[in-house]
Amino acid sequence: MPHVLRHLSRPERRTTIRCALANAGLWGAGSGLVSLTLVTYLAHEYQASPRVFAWIMATPSLAGLLRLFAPWWVRRVGGRKRFSIALFTASAVTVLALPVVSAPHVLPLPGESLAALVALWFVFHALDYVAAVALWSWLGDMTPLAIRGRFFGRRESWLNIGKAIGTLVAAFGSWFWNDRCARLDRPYDEWMSYAACAIAGAACYLLAVVPLVRMHDRPDADGGTQALPLRSLLSPFMSPKYRRLLMFGVWFSLANGLFSSVRRVYELQGIRLSLFEKKMLDAGSRGVQSQLSPLAGRVVDRRGNVAVLAATQAVIGLAPLFYVLASPGAVWWILGAYACWLAYAGENVAQPNLMIGLSPRVGRASFIAVWFATNQVAVSAGIFLGAEVLQWVLSGAVAETRAVLVAGAGPTVALPGGAWSAPALLAAVGGAKYRVGNFTGLLIGAAVLQVAGAWWALRIPEPQENHNDSPAESSRKKSKSG
């Protein structure tokens, strides 16, 4: 079956592409306003522990597991367009409840406010992530492989522009309001700036749904809504090419989850980075990435996804080392980490291009759902593992450890809360033993794991233009040709 864009008239084609880009920009603005950073700083006001921060950071990943059911739900609702619009709208409405639970004295105890915050954060991401499966399948059918990199590059650019604008508004708004609270000696009113950001973000999310209404889609072009969810969910693991992509995704997500868990606590309690400073750095990074993403899309179309993915992953892996050098008196070192993260401009184009390019047209939504779900499990494991080890390190338990470990990526050692790869644990133990800082060893271990992801990236095959069959159909064709 031909791709959707080949069946559209020229005006319809332009409208569809413009609406897809407008949706990305508006949704990015909402994400910049209602970000994980905002929620973690709000939780910090309630004096949350590292474990609570881990739950907040892992909540989106746990919610993402519901993506596995998205293909079946799309069929029940009756189409990707209707499904996406309904769930994205519901997720935006959920964001409006965040200011209510964050208000002081609405709930009797701070712990109850934290629990409600985590619950709403889960519902929001559950709706958002499940809808995203249908949207990615929709976008994949809209664009042939030859131009998909450029399309994703432009979409990523608009997404980053929106995130940069939303982040700047949140940064200056929270800075102005918190400065006012400090001058008036009313620190307990600072939560109102966070609430205002959440309300503005919800408005952007709702506006982002409008372009989806105008986008064109054909129900019969949706090859990802089989009625047998279990069989369709096993299909990605039957494809050798897609298995390699999944292996990279698991490694990438595990390393990212580990680093995120440590980094969030380190920014708040180690180098004491303010919300304004954090938002300004994020906005600057998003702004530069928005200019690099179209170039990355062109490079992906010309040079291939794998080369771009491996190179960018190696650069991204160096970011934790700059956090090692940072301190309250030398916060500027993290600028090096943000410079490394500019490589996400290429990573965020190559990854979805491989995700869609290596999946067959028939059953594509199931492949997308499995890709996201496996990554969510890995990033959740990394976040919880990092939080548990960090809690252990900060409590002084590591200083009592006298374990002898064999370096290597394979061996693991059981610890409270999970398992830890030998090199990272060795770095953590060394960091505590030689007193180079409680965070240092964990950050070095995260860097080692992230850089090693480049090797996994090189094992991924490039997608082919005619990769439109399911694994079962491919097997039947091979048997007939034999």
TORKOL-4160 file (C-alpha; in steps of 0.2 Angstrom, whole numbers, padded with zeros to 4 digits, m for minus):
482
<pt num="1" X="0000" Y="0000" Z="0000"/>
<pt num="2" X="0008" Y="0017" Z="m0005"/>
<pt num="3" X="0012" Y="0030" Z="0008"/>
<pt num="4" X="m0002" Y="0042" Z="0013"/>
<pt num="5" X="0006" Y="0058" Z="0006"/>
<pt num="6" X="0007" Y="0050" Z="m0011"/>
<pt num="7" X="m0013" Y="0050" Z="m0011"/>
<pt num="8" X="m0014" Y="0068" Z="m0006"/>
<pt num="9" X="m0017" Y="0083" Z="m0017"/>
<pt num="10" X="m0003" Y="0097" Z="m0016"/>
<pt num="11" X="m0013" Y="0109" Z="m0005"/>
<pt num="12" X="m0018" Y="0094" Z="0006"/>
<pt num="13" X="0000" Y="0089" Z="0007"/>
<pt num="14" X="0006" Y="0106" Z="0012"/>
<pt num="15" X="m0008" Y="0108" Z="0025"/>
<pt num="16" X="m0003" Y="0091" Z="0033"/>
<pt num="17" X="0015" Y="0095" Z="0034"/>
<pt num="18" X="0012" Y="0112" Z="0041"/>
<pt num="19" X="0000" Y="0106" Z="0054"/>
<pt num="20" X="0012" Y="0092" Z="0059"/>
<pt num="21" X="0025" Y="0105" Z="0062"/>
<pt num="22" X="0013" Y="0117" Z="0071"/>
<pt num="23" X="0008" Y="0103" Z="0083"/>
<pt num="24" X="0026" Y="0100" Z="0087"/>
<pt num="25" X="0030" Y="0118" Z="0091"/>
<pt num="26" X="0014" Y="0120" Z="0102"/>
<pt num="27" X="0017" Y="0104" Z="0111"/>
<pt num="28" X="0035" Y="0109" Z="0113"/>
<pt num="29" X="0030" Y="0125" Z="0121"/>
<pt num="30" X="0019" Y="0116" Z="0133"/>
<pt num="31" X="0033" Y="0104" Z="0137"/>
<pt num="32" X="0045" Y="0118" Z="0141"/>
<pt num="33" X="0032" Y="0125" Z="0153"/>
<pt num="34" X="0027" Y="0109" Z="0161"/>
<pt num="35" X="0043" Y="0100" Z="0162"/>
<pt num="36" X="0051" Y="0087" Z="0174"/>
<pt num="37" X="0062" Y="0101" Z="0180"/>
<pt num="38" X="0047" Y="0111" Z="0186"/>
<pt num="39" X="0039" Y="0096" Z="0195"/>
<pt num="40" X="0056" Y="0091" Z="0203"/>
<pt num="41" X="0058" Y="0109" Z="0210"/>
<pt num="42" X="0040" Y="0109" Z="0216"/>
<pt num="43" X="0044" Y="0092" Z="0225"/>
<pt num="44" X="0059" Y="0100" Z="0232"/>
<pt num="45" X="0048" Y="0113" Z="0240"/>
<pt num="46" X="0041" Y="0098" Z="0250"/>
<pt num="47" X="0058" Y="0092" Z="0255"/>
<pt num="48" X="0057" Y="0076" Z="0244"/>
<pt num="49" X="0070" Y="0062" Z="0247"/>
<pt num="50" X="0081" Y="0055" Z="0233"/>
<pt num="51" X="0069" Y="0040" Z="0232"/>
<pt num="52" X="0054" Y="0052" Z="0229"/>
<pt num="53" X="0063" Y="0061" Z="0216"/>
<pt num="54" X="0066" Y="0044" Z="0208"/>
<pt num="55" X="0048" Y="0040" Z="0208"/>
<pt num="56" X="0044" Y="0057" Z="0200"/>
<pt num="57" X="0057" Y="0054" Z="0186"/>
<pt num="58" X="0052" Y="0036" Z="0183"/>
<pt num="59" X="0034" Y="0039" Z="0183"/>
<pt num="60" X="0033" Y="0044" Z="0165"/>
<pt num="61" X="0043" Y="0029" Z="0160"/>
<pt num="62" X="0031" Y="0017" Z="0170"/>
<pt num="63" X="0016" Y="0026" Z="0162"/>
<pt num="64" X="0024" Y="0022" Z="0145"/>
<pt num="65" X="0022" Y="0004" Z="0148"/>
<pt num="66" X="0004" Y="0006" Z="0143"/>
<pt num="67" X="0010" Y="0010" Z="0126"/>
<pt num="68" X="0010" Y="m0009" Z="0123"/>
<pt num="69" X="m0009" Y="m0008" Z="0122"/>
<pt num="70" X="m0011" Y="0007" Z="0111"/>
<pt num="71" X="m0013" Y="m0003" Z="0094"/>
<pt num="72" X="m0028" Y="m0013" Z="0101"/>
<pt num="73" X="m0035" Y="0003" Z="0109"/>
<pt num="74" X="m0033" Y="0012" Z="0092"/>
<pt num="75" X="m0044" Y="m0001" Z="0084"/>
<pt num="76" X="m0057" Y="0000" Z="0097"/>
<pt num="77" X="m0058" Y="0019" Z="0096"/>
<pt num="78" X="m0059" Y="0018" Z="0077"/>
<pt num="79" X="m0043" Y="0026" Z="0070"/>
<pt num="80" X="m0027" Y="0035" Z="0074"/>
<pt num="81" X="m0033" Y="0053" Z="0071"/>
<pt num="82" X="m0048" Y="0051" Z="0083"/>
<pt num="83" X="m0038" Y="0042" Z="0096"/>
<pt num="84" X="m0023" Y="0054" Z="0096"/>
<pt num="85" X="m0035" Y="0069" Z="0097"/>
<pt num="86" X="m0045" Y="0062" Z="0112"/>
<pt num="87" X="m0030" Y="0056" Z="0122"/>
<pt num="88" X="m0019" Y="0072" Z="0119"/>
<pt num="89" X="m0034" Y="0083" Z="0125"/>
<pt num="90" X="m0037" Y="0072" Z="0140"/>
<pt num="91" X="m0018" Y="0074" Z="0145"/>
<pt num="92" X="m0019" Y="0093" Z="0143"/>
<pt num="93" X="m0034" Y="0093" Z="0155"/>
<pt num="94" X="m0024" Y="0082" Z="0168"/>
<pt num="95" X="m0011" Y="0095" Z="0168"/>
<pt num="96" X="m0023" Y="0108" Z="0175"/>
<pt num="97" X="m0025" Y="0098" Z="0191"/>
<pt num="98" X="m0006" Y="0100" Z="0195"/>
<pt num="99" X="m0008" Y="0117" Z="0202"/>
<pt num="100" X="m0022" Y="0111" Z="0214"/>
<pt num="101" X="m0012" Y="0098" Z="0222"/>
<pt num="102" X="0003" Y="0109" Z="0223"/>
<pt num="103" X="m0006" Y="0122" Z="0233"/>
<pt num="104" X="m0001" Y="0123" Z="0251"/>
<pt num="105" X="m0014" Y="0116" Z="0264"/>
<pt num="106" X="m0025" Y="0109" Z="0250"/>
<pt num="107" X="m0020" Y="0092" Z="0257"/>
<pt num="108" X="m0017" Y="0089" Z="0276"/>
<pt num="109" X="0001" Y="0082" Z="0274"/>
<pt num="110" X="0016" Y="0086" Z="0263"/>
<pt num="111" X="0017" Y="0068" Z="0259"/>
<pt num="112" X="m0001" Y="0067" Z="0253"/>
<pt num="113" X="0003" Y="0082" Z="0241"/>
<pt num="114" X="0018" Y="0073" Z="0235"/>
<pt num="115" X="0008" Y="0057" Z="0232"/>
<pt num="116" X="m0005" Y="0067" Z="0222"/>
<pt num="117" X="0008" Y="0075" Z="0212"/>
<pt num="118" X="0016" Y="0059" Z="0207"/>
<pt num="119" X="m0001" Y="0051" Z="0203"/>
<pt num="120" X="m0006" Y="0066" Z="0191"/>
<pt num="121" X="0011" Y="0065" Z="0183"/>
<pt num="122" X="0008" Y="0047" Z="0180"/>
<pt num="123" X="m0009" Y="0050" Z="0172"/>
<pt num="124" X="m0003" Y="0064" Z="0161"/>
<pt num="125" X="0011" Y="0054" Z="0154"/>
<pt num="126" X="0000" Y="0038" Z="0152"/>
<pt num="127" X="m0012" Y="0048" Z="0141"/>
<pt num="128" X="0002" Y="0057" Z="0132"/>
<pt num="129" X="0013" Y="0042" Z="0128"/>
<pt num="130" X="m0001" Y="0030" Z="0123"/>
<pt num="131" X="m0007" Y="0044" Z="0111"/>
<pt num="132" X="0011" Y="0046" Z="0104"/>
<pt num="133" X="0011" Y="0028" Z="0097"/>
<pt num="134" X="m0004" Y="0032" Z="0086"/>
<pt num="135" X="0004" Y="0049" Z="0081"/>
<pt num="136" X="0021" Y="0041" Z="0076"/>
<pt num="137" X="0012" Y="0028" Z="0066"/>
<pt num="138" X="0003" Y="0041" Z="0058"/>
<pt num="139" X="0018" Y="0052" Z="0054"/>
<pt num="140" X="0027" Y="0036" Z="0048"/>
<pt num="141" X="0014" Y="0033" Z="0035"/>
<pt num="142" X="0015" Y="0051" Z="0029"/>
<pt num="143" X="0033" Y="0051" Z="0024"/>
<pt num="144" X="0043" Y="0040" Z="0013"/>
<pt num="145" X="0060" Y="0034" Z="0019"/>
<pt num="146" X="0069" Y="0045" Z="0006"/>
<pt num="147" X="0063" Y="0061" Z="0014"/>
<pt num="148" X="0059" Y="0055" Z="0032"/>
<pt num="149" X="0075" Y="0062" Z="0039"/>
<pt num="150" X="0072" Y="0079" Z="0033"/>
<pt num="151" X="0054" Y="0079" Z="0039"/>
<pt num="152" X="0059" Y="0073" Z="0056"/>
<pt num="153" X="0073" Y="0086" Z="0057"/>
<pt num="154" X="0061" Y="0100" Z="0053"/>
<pt num="155" X="0049" Y="0093" Z="0066"/>
<pt num="156" X="0062" Y="0091" Z="0079"/>
<pt num="157" X="0067" Y="0109" Z="0075"/>
<pt num="158" X="0050" Y="0116" Z="0078"/>
<pt num="159" X="0048" Y="0105" Z="0094"/>
<pt num="160" X="0064" Y="0113" Z="0101"/>
<pt num="161" X="0059" Y="0130" Z="0096"/>
<pt num="162" X="0043" Y="0128" Z="0106"/>
<pt num="163" X="0052" Y="0120" Z="0121"/>
<pt num="164" X="0065" Y="0135" Z="0121"/>
<pt num="165" X="0051" Y="0148" Z="0121"/>
<pt num="166" X="0041" Y="0138" Z="0135"/>
<pt num="167" X="0057" Y="0136" Z="0145"/>
<pt num="168" X="0061" Y="0154" Z="0144"/>
<pt num="169" X="0044" Y="0160" Z="0149"/>
<pt num="170" X="0044" Y="0148" Z="0164"/>
<pt num="171" X="0062" Y="0154" Z="0169"/>
<pt num="172" X="0058" Y="0172" Z="0168"/>
<pt num="173" X="0041" Y="0170" Z="0176"/>
<pt num="174" X="0047" Y="0160" Z="0190"/>
<pt num="175" X="0062" Y="0171" Z="0193"/>
<pt num="176" X="0052" Y="0187" Z="0193"/>
<pt num="177" X="0039" Y="0179" Z="0205"/>
<pt num="178" X="0051" Y="0171" Z="0217"/>
<pt num="179" X="0061" Y="0187" Z="0218"/>
<pt num="180" X="0046" Y="0196" Z="0222"/>
<pt num="181" X="0042" Y="0184" Z="0236"/>
<pt num="182" X="0059" Y="0185" Z="0243"/>
<pt num="183" X="0058" Y="0204" Z="0244"/>
<pt num="184" X="0041" Y="0203" Z="0252"/>
<pt num="185" X="0047" Y="0189" Z="0264"/>
<pt num="186" X="0034" Y="0177" Z="0258"/>
<pt num="187" X="0043" Y="0162" Z="0252"/>
<pt num="188" X="0028" Y="0151" Z="0254"/>
<pt num="189" X="0020" Y="0159" Z="0239"/>
<pt num="190" X="0034" Y="0153" Z="0227"/>
<pt num="191" X="0023" Y="0138" Z="0222"/>
<pt num="192" X="0011" Y="0150" Z="0213"/>
<pt num="193" X="0024" Y="0153" Z="0199"/>
<pt num="194" X="0025" Y="0134" Z="0197"/>
<pt num="195" X="0006" Y="0133" Z="0196"/>
<pt num="196" X="0005" Y="0147" Z="0183"/>
<pt num="197" X="0018" Y="0138" Z="0172"/>
<pt num="198" X="0007" Y="0122" Z="0173"/>
<pt num="199" X="m0009" Y="0132" Z="0168"/>
<pt num="200" X="0000" Y="0140" Z="0153"/>
<pt num="201" X="0008" Y="0123" Z="0148"/>
<pt num="202" X="m0010" Y="0115" Z="0148"/>
<pt num="203" X="m0016" Y="0129" Z="0137"/>
<pt num="204" X="m0002" Y="0126" Z="0125"/>
<pt num="205" X="m0006" Y="0107" Z="0125"/>
<pt num="206" X="m0024" Y="0111" Z="0121"/>
<pt num="207" X="m0019" Y="0122" Z="0106"/>
<pt num="208" X="m0007" Y="0109" Z="0100"/>
<pt num="209" X="m0023" Y="0097" Z="0097"/>
<pt num="210" X="m0030" Y="0110" Z="0084"/>
<pt num="211" X="m0017" Y="0106" Z="0070"/>
<pt num="212" X="m0021" Y="0087" Z="0073"/>
<pt num="213" X="m0039" Y="0090" Z="0068"/>
<pt num="214" X="m0034" Y="0098" Z="0051"/>
<pt num="215" X="m0021" Y="0084" Z="0047"/>
<pt num="216" X="m0026" Y="0071" Z="0034"/>
<pt num="217" X="m0026" Y="0053" Z="0037"/>
<pt num="218" X="m0033" Y="0037" Z="0029"/>
<pt num="219" X="m0040" Y="0024" Z="0041"/>
<pt num="220" X="m0036" Y="0010" Z="0028"/>
<pt num="221" X="m0018" Y="0016" Z="0029"/>
<pt num="222" X="m0016" Y="0011" Z="0047"/>
<pt num="223" X="m0007" Y="m0005" Z="0047"/>
<pt num="224" X="m0004" Y="m0005" Z="0066"/>
<pt num="225" X="m0020" Y="m0010" Z="0074"/>
<pt num="226" X="m0021" Y="m0029" Z="0074"/>
<pt num="227" X="m0034" Y="m0037" Z="0085"/>
<pt num="228" X="m0022" Y="m0049" Z="0092"/>
<pt num="229" X="m0011" Y="m0039" Z="0104"/>
<pt num="230" X="0000" Y="m0053" Z="0111"/>
<pt num="231" X="0005" Y="m0059" Z="0094"/>
<pt num="232" X="0008" Y="m0042" Z="0087"/>
<pt num="233" X="0018" Y="m0037" Z="0102"/>
<pt num="234" X="0030" Y="m0052" Z="0100"/>
<pt num="235" X="0033" Y="m0048" Z="0081"/>
<pt num="236" X="0047" Y="m0035" Z="0085"/>
<pt num="237" X="0057" Y="m0048" Z="0094"/>
<pt num="238" X="0055" Y="m0060" Z="0079"/>
<pt num="239" X="0064" Y="m0047" Z="0068"/>
<pt num="240" X="0083" Y="m0048" Z="0069"/>
<pt num="241" X="0086" Y="m0031" Z="0063"/>
<pt num="242" X="0073" Y="m0023" Z="0075"/>
<pt num="243" X="0081" Y="m0034" Z="0090"/>
<pt num="244" X="0097" Y="m0025" Z="0087"/>
<pt num="245" X="0088" Y="m0008" Z="0088"/>
<pt num="246" X="0080" Y="m0013" Z="0104"/>
<pt num="247" X="0096" Y="m0019" Z="0112"/>
<pt num="248" X="0103" Y="m0001" Z="0108"/>
<pt num="249" X="0088" Y="0007" Z="0115"/>
<pt num="250" X="0089" Y="m0003" Z="0131"/>
<pt num="251" X="0107" Y="0001" Z="0134"/>
<pt num="252" X="0104" Y="0019" Z="0130"/>
<pt num="253" X="0089" Y="0021" Z="0141"/>
<pt num="254" X="0097" Y="0012" Z="0156"/>
<pt num="255" X="0112" Y="0024" Z="0155"/>
<pt num="256" X="0101" Y="0039" Z="0153"/>
<pt num="257" X="0090" Y="0034" Z="0168"/>
<pt num="258" X="0105" Y="0031" Z="0179"/>
<pt num="259" X="0113" Y="0048" Z="0175"/>
<pt num="260" X="0096" Y="0057" Z="0176"/>
<pt num="261" X="0093" Y="0051" Z="0194"/>
<pt num="262" X="0110" Y="0057" Z="0200"/>
<pt num="263" X="0110" Y="0073" Z="0190"/>
<pt num="264" X="0093" Y="0079" Z="0196"/>
<pt num="265" X="0099" Y="0077" Z="0215"/>
<pt num="266" X="0116" Y="0084" Z="0211"/>
<pt num="267" X="0109" Y="0100" Z="0203"/>
<pt num="268" X="0098" Y="0103" Z="0218"/>
<pt num="269" X="0109" Y="0097" Z="0233"/>
<pt num="270" X="0127" Y="0097" Z="0225"/>
<pt num="271" X="0130" Y="0113" Z="0214"/>
<pt num="272" X="0113" Y="0121" Z="0220"/>
<pt num="273" X="0107" Y="0126" Z="0203"/>
<pt num="274" X="0092" Y="0137" Z="0204"/>
<pt num="275" X="0076" Y="0134" Z="0193"/>
<pt num="276" X="0080" Y="0150" Z="0183"/>
<pt num="277" X="0098" Y="0145" Z="0179"/>
<pt num="278" X="0092" Y="0128" Z="0175"/>
<pt num="279" X="0078" Y="0134" Z="0163"/>
<pt num="280" X="0090" Y="0146" Z="0155"/>
<pt num="281" X="0102" Y="0133" Z="0151"/>
<pt num="282" X="0088" Y="0122" Z="0144"/>
<pt num="283" X="0081" Y="0135" Z="0134"/>
<pt num="284" X="0098" Y="0140" Z="0126"/>
<pt num="285" X="0101" Y="0121" Z="0122"/>
<pt num="286" X="0084" Y="0119" Z="0114"/>
<pt num="287" X="0087" Y="0135" Z="0104"/>
<pt num="288" X="0103" Y="0129" Z="0097"/>
<pt num="289" X="0096" Y="0111" Z="0094"/>
<pt num="290" X="0082" Y="0119" Z="0084"/>
<pt num="291" X="0095" Y="0126" Z="0072"/>
<pt num="292" X="0105" Y="0110" Z="0071"/>
<pt num="293" X="0090" Y="0098" Z="0068"/>
<pt num="294" X="0086" Y="0102" Z="0050"/>
<pt num="295" X="0105" Y="0100" Z="0046"/>
<pt num="296" X="0105" Y="0083" Z="0055"/>
<pt num="297" X="0090" Y="0077" Z="0045"/>
<pt num="298" X="0099" Y="0081" Z="0029"/>
<pt num="299" X="0114" Y="0072" Z="0035"/>
<pt num="300" X="0104" Y="0057" Z="0040"/>
<pt num="301" X="0096" Y="0056" Z="0023"/>
<pt num="302" X="0113" Y="0057" Z="0014"/>
<pt num="303" X="0125" Y="0047" Z="0026"/>
<pt num="304" X="0113" Y="0035" Z="0035"/>
<pt num="305" X="0106" Y="0034" Z="0052"/>
<pt num="306" X="0118" Y="0022" Z="0060"/>
<pt num="307" X="0134" Y="0034" Z="0058"/>
<pt num="308" X="0125" Y="0049" Z="0065"/>
<pt num="309" X="0118" Y="0039" Z="0080"/>
<pt num="310" X="0135" Y="0031" Z="0084"/>
<pt num="311" X="0144" Y="0048" Z="0083"/>
<pt num="312" X="0131" Y="0058" Z="0093"/>
<pt num="313" X="0130" Y="0044" Z="0106"/>
<pt num="314" X="0149" Y="0045" Z="0109"/>
<pt num="315" X="0148" Y="0064" Z="0111"/>
<pt num="316" X="0133" Y="0063" Z="0123"/>
<pt num="317" X="0142" Y="0051" Z="0134"/>
<pt num="318" X="0155" Y="0064" Z="0138"/>
<pt num="319" X="0142" Y="0075" Z="0147"/>
<pt num="320" X="0143" Y="0067" Z="0165"/>
<pt num="321" X="0161" Y="0071" Z="0165"/>
<pt num="322" X="0158" Y="0090" Z="0166"/>
<pt num="323" X="0146" Y="0087" Z="0181"/>
<pt num="324" X="0161" Y="0079" Z="0189"/>
<pt num="325" X="0171" Y="0095" Z="0187"/>
<pt num="326" X="0156" Y="0107" Z="0192"/>
<pt num="327" X="0154" Y="0113" Z="0210"/>
<pt num="328" X="0145" Y="0127" Z="0219"/>
<pt num="329" X="0160" Y="0138" Z="0215"/>
<pt num="330" X="0162" Y="0133" Z="0197"/>
<pt num="331" X="0144" Y="0129" Z="0191"/>
<pt num="332" X="0150" Y="0135" Z="0174"/>
<pt num="333" X="0158" Y="0118" Z="0170"/>
<pt num="334" X="0141" Y="0111" Z="0166"/>
<pt num="335" X="0141" Y="0122" Z="0150"/>
<pt num="336" X="0152" Y="0108" Z="0144"/>
<pt num="337" X="0138" Y="0095" Z="0147"/>
<pt num="338" X="0126" Y="0106" Z="0138"/>
<pt num="339" X="0138" Y="0108" Z="0123"/>
<pt num="340" X="0138" Y="0089" Z="0122"/>
<pt num="341" X="0119" Y="0088" Z="0123"/>
<pt num="342" X="0118" Y="0098" Z="0107"/>
<pt num="343" X="0122" Y="0081" Z="0099"/>
<pt num="344" X="0104" Y="0076" Z="0103"/>
<pt num="345" X="0099" Y="0086" Z="0088"/>
<pt num="346" X="0106" Y="0071" Z="0078"/>
<pt num="347" X="0101" Y="0058" Z="0090"/>
<pt num="348" X="0083" Y="0063" Z="0090"/>
<pt num="349" X="0082" Y="0062" Z="0071"/>
<pt num="350" X="0091" Y="0046" Z="0069"/>
<pt num="351" X="0082" Y="0036" Z="0083"/>
<pt num="352" X="0064" Y="0039" Z="0076"/>
<pt num="353" X="0069" Y="0036" Z="0059"/>
<pt num="354" X="0076" Y="0019" Z="0063"/>
<pt num="355" X="0061" Y="0015" Z="0074"/>
<pt num="356" X="0050" Y="0018" Z="0059"/>
<pt num="357" X="0061" Y="0013" Z="0045"/>
<pt num="358" X="0065" Y="m0004" Z="0053"/>
<pt num="359" X="0047" Y="m0008" Z="0056"/>
<pt num="360" X="0035" Y="m0015" Z="0043"/>
<pt num="361" X="0020" Y="m0005" Z="0037"/>
<pt num="362" X="0009" Y="m0019" Z="0042"/>
<pt num="363" X="0010" Y="m0019" Z="0061"/>
<pt num="364" X="0020" Y="m0003" Z="0063"/>
<pt num="365" X="0011" Y="0003" Z="0078"/>
<pt num="366" X="0015" Y="m0013" Z="0088"/>
<pt num="367" X="0034" Y="m0011" Z="0083"/>
<pt num="368" X="0033" Y="0007" Z="0089"/>
<pt num="369" X="0024" Y="0002" Z="0105"/>
<pt num="370" X="0037" Y="m0011" Z="0109"/>
<pt num="371" X="0051" Y="0001" Z="0106"/>
<pt num="372" X="0045" Y="0014" Z="0118"/>
<pt num="373" X="0040" Y="0001" Z="0131"/>
<pt num="374" X="0057" Y="m0008" Z="0132"/>
<pt num="375" X="0065" Y="0009" Z="0133"/>
<pt num="376" X="0054" Y="0014" Z="0147"/>
<pt num="377" X="0057" Y="m0001" Z="0157"/>
<pt num="378" X="0076" Y="0002" Z="0155"/>
<pt num="379" X="0076" Y="0020" Z="0159"/>
<pt num="380" X="0065" Y="0016" Z="0175"/>
<pt num="381" X="0077" Y="0003" Z="0180"/>
<pt num="382" X="0091" Y="0016" Z="0178"/>
<pt num="383" X="0083" Y="0029" Z="0188"/>
<pt num="384" X="0078" Y="0018" Z="0203"/>
<pt num="385" X="0095" Y="0010" Z="0203"/>
<pt num="386" X="0104" Y="0027" Z="0203"/>
<pt num="387" X="0093" Y="0033" Z="0217"/>
<pt num="388" X="0095" Y="0018" Z="0228"/>
<pt num="389" X="0114" Y="0018" Z="0225"/>
<pt num="390" X="0115" Y="0037" Z="0228"/>
<pt num="391" X="0105" Y="0035" Z="0244"/>
<pt num="392" X="0117" Y="0022" Z="0249"/>
<pt num="393" X="0132" Y="0032" Z="0245"/>
<pt num="394" X="0125" Y="0048" Z="0254"/>
<pt num="395" X="0121" Y="0037" Z="0270"/>
<pt num="396" X="0139" Y="0032" Z="0271"/>
<pt num="397" X="0136" Y="0013" Z="0267"/>
<pt num="398" X="0148" Y="0013" Z="0253"/>
<pt num="399" X="0162" Y="0019" Z="0264"/>
<pt num="400" X="0160" Y="0002" Z="0273"/>
<pt num="401" X="0161" Y="m0008" Z="0257"/>
<pt num="402" X="0177" Y="m0019" Z="0254"/>
<pt num="403" X="0172" Y="m0028" Z="0238"/>
<pt num="404" X="0184" Y="m0033" Z="0225"/>
<pt num="405" X="0175" Y="m0032" Z="0208"/>
<pt num="406" X="0181" Y="m0038" Z="0191"/>
<pt num="407" X="0179" Y="m0024" Z="0178"/>
<pt num="408" X="0168" Y="m0027" Z="0163"/>
<pt num="409" X="0151" Y="m0023" Z="0157"/>
<pt num="410" X="0144" Y="m0041" Z="0160"/>
<pt num="411" X="0147" Y="m0045" Z="0178"/>
<pt num="412" X="0134" Y="m0038" Z="0190"/>
<pt num="413" X="0133" Y="m0037" Z="0209"/>
<pt num="414" X="0117" Y="m0037" Z="0220"/>
<pt num="415" X="0114" Y="m0021" Z="0229"/>
<pt num="416" X="0099" Y="m0014" Z="0239"/>
<pt num="417" X="0086" Y="m0010" Z="0225"/>
<pt num="418" X="0094" Y="m0019" Z="0211"/>
<pt num="419" X="0109" Y="m0024" Z="0201"/>
<pt num="420" X="0124" Y="m0013" Z="0196"/>
<pt num="421" X="0136" Y="m0016" Z="0182"/>
<pt num="422" X="0154" Y="m0019" Z="0189"/>
<pt num="423" X="0163" Y="m0004" Z="0181"/>
<pt num="424" X="0150" Y="0008" Z="0188"/>
<pt num="425" X="0149" Y="0001" Z="0205"/>
<pt num="426" X="0168" Y="0001" Z="0205"/>
<pt num="427" X="0168" Y="0019" Z="0201"/>
<pt num="428" X="0155" Y="0022" Z="0215"/>
<pt num="429" X="0165" Y="0013" Z="0228"/>
<pt num="430" X="0181" Y="0021" Z="0223"/>
<pt num="431" X="0172" Y="0038" Z="0224"/>
<pt num="432" X="0167" Y="0036" Z="0242"/>
<pt num="433" X="0183" Y="0027" Z="0248"/>
<pt num="434" X="0195" Y="0040" Z="0241"/>
<pt num="435" X="0183" Y="0055" Z="0246"/>
<pt num="436" X="0183" Y="0063" Z="0229"/>
<pt num="437" X="0164" Y="0066" Z="0231"/>
<pt num="438" X="0149" Y="0056" Z="0234"/>
<pt num="439" X="0143" Y="0060" Z="0216"/>
<pt num="440" X="0159" Y="0058" Z="0207"/>
<pt num="441" X="0160" Y="0039" Z="0205"/>
<pt num="442" X="0142" Y="0038" Z="0199"/>
<pt num="443" X="0144" Y="0051" Z="0186"/>
<pt num="444" X="0160" Y="0043" Z="0179"/>
<pt num="445" X="0150" Y="0026" Z="0179"/>
<pt num="446" X="0136" Y="0035" Z="0169"/>
<pt num="447" X="0148" Y="0042" Z="0157"/>
<pt num="448" X="0156" Y="0025" Z="0154"/>
<pt num="449" X="0139" Y="0017" Z="0150"/>
<pt num="450" X="0133" Y="0031" Z="0139"/>
<pt num="451" X="0149" Y="0031" Z="0128"/>
<pt num="452" X="0148" Y="0012" Z="0127"/>
<pt num="453" X="0131" Y="0015" Z="0118"/>
<pt num="454" X="0140" Y="0020" Z="0102"/>
<pt num="455" X="0146" Y="0002" Z="0100"/>
<pt num="456" X="0128" Y="m0004" Z="0101"/>
<pt num="457" X="0123" Y="0009" Z="0089"/>
<pt num="458" X="0135" Y="0003" Z="0076"/>
<pt num="459" X="0127" Y="m0015" Z="0076"/>
<pt num="460" X="0110" Y="m0008" Z="0070"/>
<pt num="461" X="0107" Y="m0011" Z="0051"/>
<pt num="462" X="0101" Y="0003" Z="0040"/>
<pt num="463" X="0082" Y="0002" Z="0035"/>
<pt num="464" X="0078" Y="m0001" Z="0017"/>
<pt num="465" X="0065" Y="0008" Z="0006"/>
<pt num="466" X="0055" Y="m0008" Z="0003"/>
<pt num="467" X="0054" Y="m0014" Z="0021"/>
<pt num="468" X="0035" Y="m0014" Z="0022"/>
<pt num="469" X="0032" Y="m0032" Z="0026"/>
<pt num="470" X="0029" Y="m0040" Z="0043"/>
<pt num="471" X="0041" Y="m0054" Z="0049"/>
<pt num="472" X="0028" Y="m0067" Z="0045"/>
<pt num="473" X="0026" Y="m0060" Z="0027"/>
<pt num="474" X="0045" Y="m0059" Z="0025"/>
<pt num="475" X="0047" Y="m0077" Z="0030"/>
<pt num="476" X="0034" Y="m0083" Z="0017"/>
<pt num="477" X="0042" Y="m0073" Z="0003"/>
<pt num="478" X="0059" Y="m0081" Z="0007"/>
<pt num="479" X="0051" Y="m0098" Z="0007"/>
<pt num="480" X="0043" Y="m0095" Z="m0010"/>
<pt num="481" X="0059" Y="m0088" Z="m0018"/>
<pt num="482" X="0068" Y="m0103" Z="m0011"/>
